[in-house]
C-alpha cells in the first residue's frame, strides 16, 4: 500500500457518513455479543456504500447505506445493492455511488475483492475505513479514505490502496444535529452547568488548536521568506485561500458588532444577577414572615392561658 494518493482529487466527507458507519457497527456488535455467552471475540466488520457527488476534481461524500456482504465467501448481494441504489435515486437524483465503507484498523488484502466488485458501478471507487477501536492519545478522526491505483510490482500490474487526504464538510442542518448529539444530557443526571462547562471547554480547545495551526503557518512563511526552505507557489495559494476565510477582526464594523454583543451579554448577566437577588430576598422575607407569624400566635396563646 502506497503512502499517499497522486490523483489530485479533493475529498469532502460529511459527518452523517461517520455517524451512519458508527451506528451500523454498534448495532452489529451489540447483536453479535450474546452468541458465545459473552466470549471476547474480534470486532465484527461492517460493509456499506457511500454516495455523493463529484464536481470536477472535488468528490463530496454526503451519505451511506448498508451492504449485504459475506467476507468469508466474498459474496455481495447484488439485487439488494441495486434495490437500495434505485430507492436512493428517487430521493436524491443527483447522488451517485462513489465507493464503499468498512471498519477496521487498516486496509486488508481481501478488501480489494469487494473494491473490484464495485468497479462496474464506479470505475474508480473510494474506500472509507473507520477504526472503531478507542485510542485516547489520538486527536484526529479515526477515518481514512483510500483510492486505488495501478502499480507495477515485481513486473506485474496490481491495484493497491493509497491514502487520500480529506476535509470535513458540513451544512447547517448537519451542524445542528451533530451539536445536539454532542450535547445530549448525560444519563447520570448531569446538570446544565456541567454541559455548559463541557461546551466552553470544547470551544476553548478549538480556538487553541486554530491558534497553534496559524502559528505553524506563520513560522513556515517566515522561513520561506528568509530562504531557509524552497518557495512553493501551490502551497502559497492554499495558504492565501485559507487566510481569506479567517474573519477580519481589525475592521471598525467588527469592533462595533463585538461591543454590541459584549454589552448585550453583560446586560443579560446583570439581569440574571438581579433576578437571583430578588428571588433570594423574597425567600428571606417569606421566612421572616413565617417565623414572625408563629411567634405572634405562640405569644397570643400564652397570654390567653
DAWOQUI-V967789 format. One record per backbone hydrogen bond with DSSP energy under -1.0 kcal/mol. CO is the residue of the C=O (numbers start at 1). NH is the residue of the N-H. If there is no record, write none. Layout:
CO_NH ; CO_NH
This chain:
10_59 ; 11_167 ; 12_61 ; 13_169 ; 14_17 ; 15_19 ; 16_20 ; 17_21 ; 18_22 ; 19_23 ; 20_24 ; 21_25 ; 22_26 ; 23_27 ; 24_28 ; 25_29 ; 26_30 ; 27_31 ; 28_32 ; 33_38 ; 34_37 ; 39_41 ; 47_67 ; 48_101 ; 49_65 ; 50_98 ; 50_99 ; 51_62 ; 51_63 ; 52_96 ; 53_60 ; 55_58 ; 57_10 ; 58_55 ; 59_12 ; 60_53 ; 61_14 ; 63_51 ; 65_49 ; 68_77 ; 70_74 ; 70_75 ; 75_70 ; 76_78 ; 77_81 ; 78_82 ; 79_83 ; 80_84 ; 81_85 ; 82_86 ; 83_87 ; 84_88 ; 85_89 ; 86_90 ; 87_91 ; 88_92 ; 92_95 ; 96_52 ; 98_126 ; 99_50 ; 100_128 ; 101_48 ; 102_130 ; 109_112 ; 110_113 ; 111_115 ; 112_116 ; 113_117 ; 114_118 ; 116_119 ; 118_121 ; 118_122 ; 126_100 ; 127_146 ; 128_102 ; 129_144 ; 130_104 ; 135_138 ; 141_143 ; 142_131 ; 144_129 ; 145_164 ; 146_127 ; 147_162 ; 149_160 ; 151_158 ; 153_156 ; 156_153 ; 158_151 ; 160_149 ; 162_147 ; 163_5 ; 167_13 ; 171_175 ; 172_176 ; 173_177 ; 174_178 ; 175_179 ; 176_180 ; 177_181 ; 178_182 ; 179_183 ; 181_184 ; 186_189 ; 191_195 ; 192_196 ; 193_197 ; 194_198 ; 195_199 ; 196_200 ; 197_201 ; 198_202 ; 199_203 ; 200_204 ; 201_205 ; 202_206 ; 203_207 ; 204_208 ; 205_209 ; 206_210 ; 207_211 ; 208_212 ; 209_213 ; 210_214 ; 211_215 ; 212_216 ; 213_217 ; 214_218 ; 215_219 ; 216_220 ; 217_221 ; 218_222 ; 219_223 ; 220_224 ; 221_225 ; 222_226 ; 223_228 ; 232_236 ; 233_237 ; 234_238 ; 235_239 ; 236_240 ; 237_241 ; 238_242 ; 239_243 ; 240_244 ; 251_255 ; 252_256 ; 253_257 ; 254_258 ; 255_259 ; 256_260 ; 257_261 ; 258_262 ; 259_263 ; 260_264 ; 261_265 ; 262_266 ; 263_267 ; 264_268 ; 265_269 ; 266_270 ; 267_271 ; 268_272 ; 269_273 ; 270_274 ; 271_275 ; 272_276 ; 273_277 ; 274_278 ; 275_279 ; 276_280 ; 277_281 ; 278_282 ; 279_283 ; 280_284 ; 281_285 ; 282_286 ; 283_287 ; 284_288 ; 285_289 ; 286_290 ; 287_291 ; 288_292 ; 289_293 ; 290_294 ; 291_295 ; 292_296 ; 293_297 ; 294_298 ; 295_299 ; 296_300 ; 297_301 ; 298_302 ; 299_303 ; 300_304 ; 301_305
